[in-house]
Amino acid sequence: MDQLELTPSPSLDDIFENFALLDDWDDRYRYVIELGRALPELPEGDRSVVNKVQGCVSQVWLATTVSPGPVLTFRGDSDAQIVRGLVAILFAMFSGRSARDILALDPVAAFERLGLGAHLTPQRSNGFRSMVARIRADARVALEDPI
């Protein structure tokens, strides 16, 4: 993995490009883990029942901040390394976008483009979908009650 430079917040395009450089799935798994390690530390106060994502085998927390627009930014964490990397991929896709953009995006297509659907366990894939559902629900709420 030395040929890849991991920035603290890579864009989704960066993630696609880096995945394309890695031929071996072991290297791709390591890259996903590195993405998760680059996530900022989640404050203990954000590890609450309200922020816990239901439907994930691992523990996953997603905290959402809504700014005028409404624009959503996310913080999160997981107790599983691979899932933490999936959280980072979702943040590259969604964080800092408007609620309308979030609802218009197709995260499953990105998930499939990365080849993750075929290389993750069904439980991890279901967890990914649960995280997406949570992010979309937060976007819908932000549209209903804009700042």
Buried (B, 14 or more C-beta within 10 A) or exposed (E): BEEBEEEEBBEBEBBBEBBEEBEEEEBBBBBBBBBBEBBEEBEEEBEEEEBEBEBBBBEBBBBBEBEEBBBBBBBBBBEBBBBBBBBBBBBBBBBEBBBEBBBEBEBBEBBEBBEBBEEBEEEBBBBBBBBBEBBBEBBEBBBEEEE
